[in-house]
Amino acid sequence: MLNSHDMRIAKVKAAIFESRNVERLISKAIRAYRDPRLNEVPKGEVTLYFGNNGEKEILVKNVPMVELEGQTYENLQLTATLEEIIESDSNFSQGKYVIEFEDLLK
């Protein structure tokens, strides 16, 4: 059975490369799985807002982006997954205002 830490890693990686198919990613043994495409994609920053009026702002640095026709765009599936993970995990939602993307994979 996966613990919450393993499931968080699976959700993030699935949002990047597996079209949110967590089960497929889990079957690849997530502790050993490292997709080499992660190093090839452009990276950027994503700002997430939490609270009823967006009063808490968290910046996630070095987030894999989508490149299309020379333009770099935010990966919306990944951003939605990051919001879900940060909001549900008190380790990331309490007191931190800048998070490194790689910290979510540890």
C-alpha positions in Angstrom: 0.0 0.0 0.0 1.3 3.5 -0.8 1.8 5.9 1.9 0.8 9.6 1.5 4.3 10.6 0.5 4.5 8.0 -2.3 1.0 9.0 -3.5 2.0 12.7 -3.7 5.1 11.8 -5.8 2.9 9.6 -8.1 0.3 12.4 -8.5 3.0 15.0 -9.5 4.8 12.6 -11.9 1.5 11.4 -13.4 0.4 15.0 -14.0 3.6 15.7 -15.9 3.9 12.6 -18.1 1.2 10.1 -17.7 -1.9 12.1 -18.4 -2.9 11.9 -14.7 -2.9 8.1 -14.9 -1.6 7.4 -11.4 -2.2 3.6 -11.6 0.0 3.3 -14.7 2.8 5.3 -13.0 2.5 3.2 -9.8 2.9 0.0 -11.9 6.3 1.4 -12.9 7.5 1.2 -9.3 7.6 4.9 -8.5 10.6 4.8 -6.2 12.8 3.6 -9.0 11.0 5.6 -11.8 12.6 8.7 -13.1 11.5 10.0 -16.5 14.4 11.4 -18.4 12.1 13.7 -20.3 11.9 15.8 -17.1 15.4 17.1 -17.7 14.6 18.1 -21.3 11.6 20.4 -20.7 11.8 24.1 -20.0 11.2 25.1 -16.4 9.5 28.2 -15.0 7.7 29.5 -11.9 4.0 29.0 -11.0 2.2 31.1 -8.4 -0.6 29.5 -6.5 -3.2 31.3 -4.4 -4.9 29.8 -1.4 -7.6 31.0 0.9 -11.1 32.5 0.3 -9.7 35.7 -1.1 -6.4 34.4 -2.3 -4.6 35.8 0.7 -1.9 33.2 0.7 0.5 33.1 -2.2 2.9 30.3 -2.8 5.6 30.4 -5.5 6.7 27.0 -6.9 10.1 27.3 -8.7 11.6 25.2 -11.5 8.2 23.7 -12.5 8.3 21.8 -15.9 6.5 23.8 -18.5 5.0 22.9 -21.9 6.7 24.2 -25.0 4.7 24.7 -28.2 5.8 26.5 -31.3 8.6 28.3 -29.5 6.4 29.6 -26.7 6.5 28.3 -23.1 3.2 27.7 -21.3 2.2 26.5 -17.9 1.2 22.8 -17.7 -2.4 23.2 -16.4 -2.8 19.6 -15.3 0.5 19.8 -13.3 -0.5 23.2 -11.8 -3.9 21.8 -10.7 -2.1 18.8 -9.1 0.4 21.1 -7.3 -2.5 23.1 -5.9 -4.2 19.9 -4.6 -1.0 18.6 -3.1 0.1 21.8 -1.4 -3.4 22.5 0.0 -3.7 19.0 1.4 -0.2 18.6 2.8 0.5 20.7 5.9 4.2 20.3 5.4 4.0 22.5 2.3 1.1 24.8 3.1 2.3 26.0 6.5 4.7 28.9 6.6 6.4 28.3 3.2 5.9 30.9 0.5 8.5 29.6 -1.9 8.8 25.9 -2.8 11.2 24.1 -5.1 9.5 21.7 -7.4 12.1 19.0 -6.7 11.1 19.2 -3.0 7.7 17.8 -4.0 9.4 14.7 -5.5 11.3 13.8 -2.3 
